[in-house]
Amino acid sequence: MRSWWPVVLLVIACGDTVTPPPRSPEVSVVAYCNRLDRLQCVESTECRLVATDEPGRYRCRPAVGPCEVGFRQYDEQACARSGSCRLATGHCFCPCRGYGRTLVEDAHGKDCSCFCSGGPPTICVAR
């Protein structure tokens, strides 16, 4: 089993957490998620960042199910609370600005370098 600590430490080292803007009630969750960059999406409790088939491209989609809704994407304690979920460690996800994008260009994250990038981020999944 791979450790998720390097991913969290990389996020901490390359940039402080980013508070996503609040979603107003008249904006759908889909529209809200489509407006977030990668780091805003990872920090959102309503959205999840997933890799696409195109390297360095990500989709910020609505969180669904008990393994995603109501907590940040890489929050291991919240993920484990249900007992039926586990944190799946990402591979080569780089939180530095310019190392991938959603529909929105990266506006957050520090200017830093990553050894590898473009891979899937850590996410809570069913056991």
SESE-873418 format. One record per residue (C-alpha): residue in three letters; chain; residue number from 1; x, y, z. Coordinates in Angstrom, 1 decimal. Layout:
<lovexs>
{residuo=ala | cadena=A | num=NUM | x=X | y=Y | z=Z}
...
</lovexs>
This chain:
<lovexs>
{residuo=met | cadena=A | num=1 | x=0.0 | y=0.0 | z=0.0}
{residuo=arg | cadena=A | num=2 | x=1.4 | y=3.4 | z=-1.0}
{residuo=ser | cadena=A | num=3 | x=1.5 | y=6.2 | z=1.5}
{residuo=trp | cadena=A | num=4 | x=-0.5 | y=9.4 | z=0.8}
{residuo=trp | cadena=A | num=5 | x=1.8 | y=11.5 | z=3.0}
{residuo=pro | cadena=A | num=6 | x=4.1 | y=12.6 | z=0.1}
{residuo=val | cadena=A | num=7 | x=1.0 | y=14.0 | z=-1.7}
{residuo=val | cadena=A | num=8 | x=-0.2 | y=16.0 | z=1.3}
{residuo=leu | cadena=A | num=9 | x=3.4 | y=17.1 | z=2.0}
{residuo=leu | cadena=A | num=10 | x=3.8 | y=18.2 | z=-1.6}
{residuo=val | cadena=A | num=11 | x=0.5 | y=20.2 | z=-1.3}
{residuo=ile | cadena=A | num=12 | x=1.8 | y=21.9 | z=1.9}
{residuo=ala | cadena=A | num=13 | x=5.3 | y=22.5 | z=0.5}
{residuo=cys | cadena=A | num=14 | x=4.1 | y=24.0 | z=-2.8}
{residuo=gly | cadena=A | num=15 | x=1.2 | y=26.1 | z=-1.6}
{residuo=asp | cadena=A | num=16 | x=-1.1 | y=26.7 | z=1.3}
{residuo=thr | cadena=A | num=17 | x=-4.6 | y=25.4 | z=1.1}
{residuo=val | cadena=A | num=18 | x=-6.8 | y=27.4 | z=-1.2}
{residuo=thr | cadena=A | num=19 | x=-10.3 | y=28.3 | z=0.0}
{residuo=pro | cadena=A | num=20 | x=-12.7 | y=27.9 | z=-2.9}
{residuo=pro | cadena=A | num=21 | x=-15.3 | y=30.6 | z=-3.4}
{residuo=pro | cadena=A | num=22 | x=-18.7 | y=29.8 | z=-1.8}
{residuo=arg | cadena=A | num=23 | x=-21.4 | y=28.4 | z=-4.1}
{residuo=ser | cadena=A | num=24 | x=-24.5 | y=30.5 | z=-4.2}
{residuo=pro | cadena=A | num=25 | x=-27.8 | y=28.6 | z=-4.1}
{residuo=glu | cadena=A | num=26 | x=-28.8 | y=29.7 | z=-7.6}
{residuo=val | cadena=A | num=27 | x=-25.7 | y=28.1 | z=-9.2}
{residuo=ser | cadena=A | num=28 | x=-25.8 | y=24.3 | z=-9.8}
{residuo=val | cadena=A | num=29 | x=-23.0 | y=22.2 | z=-8.4}
{residuo=val | cadena=A | num=30 | x=-22.0 | y=21.3 | z=-12.0}
{residuo=ala | cadena=A | num=31 | x=-21.6 | y=24.9 | z=-12.9}
{residuo=tyr | cadena=A | num=32 | x=-19.8 | y=25.7 | z=-9.7}
{residuo=cys | cadena=A | num=33 | x=-17.3 | y=22.8 | z=-10.2}
{residuo=asn | cadena=A | num=34 | x=-16.7 | y=23.9 | z=-13.8}
{residuo=arg | cadena=A | num=35 | x=-15.5 | y=27.3 | z=-12.4}
{residuo=leu | cadena=A | num=36 | x=-12.8 | y=26.0 | z=-10.2}
{residuo=asp | cadena=A | num=37 | x=-9.1 | y=25.5 | z=-11.0}
{residuo=arg | cadena=A | num=38 | x=-7.3 | y=22.3 | z=-9.8}
{residuo=leu | cadena=A | num=39 | x=-6.4 | y=23.4 | z=-6.3}
{residuo=gln | cadena=A | num=40 | x=-9.8 | y=25.0 | z=-5.6}
{residuo=cys | cadena=A | num=41 | x=-11.4 | y=21.8 | z=-6.7}
{residuo=val | cadena=A | num=42 | x=-9.3 | y=19.6 | z=-4.4}
{residuo=glu | cadena=A | num=43 | x=-10.1 | y=21.9 | z=-1.5}
{residuo=ser | cadena=A | num=44 | x=-13.9 | y=22.0 | z=-2.2}
{residuo=thr | cadena=A | num=45 | x=-16.3 | y=19.8 | z=-0.2}
{residuo=glu | cadena=A | num=46 | x=-18.7 | y=19.8 | z=-3.2}
{residuo=cys | cadena=A | num=47 | x=-16.4 | y=18.8 | z=-6.1}
{residuo=arg | cadena=A | num=48 | x=-13.8 | y=16.2 | z=-6.9}
{residuo=leu | cadena=A | num=49 | x=-10.8 | y=16.6 | z=-9.2}
{residuo=val | cadena=A | num=50 | x=-10.2 | y=13.6 | z=-11.5}
{residuo=ala | cadena=A | num=51 | x=-7.6 | y=13.1 | z=-14.3}
{residuo=thr | cadena=A | num=52 | x=-8.8 | y=12.8 | z=-17.9}
{residuo=asp | cadena=A | num=53 | x=-7.3 | y=10.6 | z=-20.6}
{residuo=glu | cadena=A | num=54 | x=-5.3 | y=13.7 | z=-21.8}
{residuo=pro | cadena=A | num=55 | x=-2.1 | y=14.1 | z=-19.7}
{residuo=gly | cadena=A | num=56 | x=-2.2 | y=17.2 | z=-17.6}
{residuo=arg | cadena=A | num=57 | x=-5.9 | y=17.7 | z=-18.1}
{residuo=tyr | cadena=A | num=58 | x=-8.4 | y=17.4 | z=-15.2}
{residuo=arg | cadena=A | num=59 | x=-12.1 | y=17.5 | z=-14.7}
{residuo=cys | cadena=A | num=60 | x=-13.6 | y=19.1 | z=-11.7}
{residuo=arg | cadena=A | num=61 | x=-16.9 | y=17.3 | z=-11.2}
{residuo=pro | cadena=A | num=62 | x=-19.5 | y=17.2 | z=-8.4}
{residuo=ala | cadena=A | num=63 | x=-18.8 | y=14.9 | z=-5.5}
{residuo=val | cadena=A | num=64 | x=-21.0 | y=11.9 | z=-5.3}
{residuo=gly | cadena=A | num=65 | x=-21.7 | y=9.2 | z=-2.8}
{residuo=pro | cadena=A | num=66 | x=-20.5 | y=8.6 | z=0.8}
{residuo=cys | cadena=A | num=67 | x=-16.9 | y=8.4 | z=-0.1}
{residuo=glu | cadena=A | num=68 | x=-16.8 | y=12.0 | z=-1.6}
{residuo=val | cadena=A | num=69 | x=-19.6 | y=14.2 | z=-0.3}
{residuo=gly | cadena=A | num=70 | x=-19.0 | y=16.7 | z=2.5}
{residuo=phe | cadena=A | num=71 | x=-15.2 | y=16.7 | z=2.9}
{residuo=arg | cadena=A | num=72 | x=-12.0 | y=17.7 | z=1.1}
{residuo=gln | cadena=A | num=73 | x=-10.6 | y=15.3 | z=-1.5}
{residuo=tyr | cadena=A | num=74 | x=-7.5 | y=14.2 | z=0.4}
{residuo=asp | cadena=A | num=75 | x=-8.9 | y=14.2 | z=4.0}
{residuo=glu | cadena=A | num=76 | x=-8.0 | y=10.7 | z=5.1}
{residuo=gln | cadena=A | num=77 | x=-9.8 | y=10.9 | z=8.5}
{residuo=ala | cadena=A | num=78 | x=-13.1 | y=12.1 | z=6.9}
{residuo=cys | cadena=A | num=79 | x=-12.7 | y=9.4 | z=4.2}
{residuo=ala | cadena=A | num=80 | x=-12.3 | y=6.6 | z=6.7}
{residuo=arg | cadena=A | num=81 | x=-15.2 | y=7.7 | z=8.9}
{residuo=ser | cadena=A | num=82 | x=-17.8 | y=5.7 | z=7.0}
{residuo=gly | cadena=A | num=83 | x=-15.8 | y=2.5 | z=7.3}
{residuo=ser | cadena=A | num=84 | x=-16.4 | y=1.5 | z=3.7}
{residuo=cys | cadena=A | num=85 | x=-14.1 | y=4.0 | z=2.1}
{residuo=arg | cadena=A | num=86 | x=-10.3 | y=4.4 | z=1.7}
{residuo=leu | cadena=A | num=87 | x=-7.9 | y=7.0 | z=0.4}
{residuo=ala | cadena=A | num=88 | x=-6.5 | y=6.0 | z=-3.0}
{residuo=thr | cadena=A | num=89 | x=-3.1 | y=7.6 | z=-3.4}
{residuo=gly | cadena=A | num=90 | x=-2.6 | y=9.6 | z=-6.6}
{residuo=his | cadena=A | num=91 | x=0.4 | y=9.2 | z=-8.8}
{residuo=cys | cadena=A | num=92 | x=2.4 | y=12.1 | z=-10.3}
{residuo=phe | cadena=A | num=93 | x=-0.2 | y=14.8 | z=-9.3}
{residuo=cys | cadena=A | num=94 | x=1.6 | y=18.2 | z=-9.0}
{residuo=pro | cadena=A | num=95 | x=-0.1 | y=21.0 | z=-7.1}
{residuo=cys | cadena=A | num=96 | x=2.3 | y=23.6 | z=-8.5}
{residuo=arg | cadena=A | num=97 | x=0.8 | y=26.3 | z=-10.8}
{residuo=gly | cadena=A | num=98 | x=1.0 | y=25.4 | z=-14.5}
{residuo=tyr | cadena=A | num=99 | x=1.2 | y=21.6 | z=-14.1}
{residuo=gly | cadena=A | num=100 | x=-2.2 | y=20.8 | z=-15.4}
{residuo=arg | cadena=A | num=101 | x=-5.6 | y=22.4 | z=-15.7}
{residuo=thr | cadena=A | num=102 | x=-9.4 | y=22.0 | z=-15.5}
{residuo=leu | cadena=A | num=103 | x=-11.7 | y=24.1 | z=-17.8}
{residuo=val | cadena=A | num=104 | x=-10.1 | y=27.0 | z=-15.9}
{residuo=glu | cadena=A | num=105 | x=-6.4 | y=27.9 | z=-16.1}
{residuo=asp | cadena=A | num=106 | x=-4.5 | y=27.4 | z=-12.8}
{residuo=ala | cadena=A | num=107 | x=-4.8 | y=30.6 | z=-10.8}
{residuo=his | cadena=A | num=108 | x=-3.6 | y=29.1 | z=-7.5}
{residuo=gly | cadena=A | num=109 | x=-0.6 | y=27.2 | z=-6.3}
{residuo=lys | cadena=A | num=110 | x=3.0 | y=28.3 | z=-6.0}
{residuo=asp | cadena=A | num=111 | x=5.5 | y=28.6 | z=-8.7}
{residuo=cys | cadena=A | num=112 | x=7.5 | y=25.5 | z=-8.0}
{residuo=ser | cadena=A | num=113 | x=8.7 | y=22.4 | z=-9.7}
{residuo=cys | cadena=A | num=114 | x=7.6 | y=18.8 | z=-9.6}
{residuo=phe | cadena=A | num=115 | x=9.6 | y=15.7 | z=-10.5}
{residuo=cys | cadena=A | num=116 | x=6.5 | y=14.3 | z=-12.3}
{residuo=ser | cadena=A | num=117 | x=3.1 | y=15.7 | z=-13.1}
{residuo=gly | cadena=A | num=118 | x=-0.1 | y=15.1 | z=-15.0}
{residuo=gly | cadena=A | num=119 | x=-1.3 | y=12.1 | z=-13.0}
{residuo=pro | cadena=A | num=120 | x=-4.4 | y=11.5 | z=-10.9}
{residuo=pro | cadena=A | num=121 | x=-4.7 | y=13.2 | z=-7.6}
{residuo=thr | cadena=A | num=122 | x=-5.5 | y=11.4 | z=-4.3}
{residuo=ile | cadena=A | num=123 | x=-9.2 | y=10.7 | z=-3.8}
{residuo=cys | cadena=A | num=124 | x=-11.5 | y=8.8 | z=-1.4}
{residuo=val | cadena=A | num=125 | x=-13.0 | y=5.6 | z=-3.0}
{residuo=ala | cadena=A | num=126 | x=-15.1 | y=2.7 | z=-1.9}
{residuo=arg | cadena=A | num=127 | x=-13.1 | y=-0.3 | z=-0.4}
</lovexs>
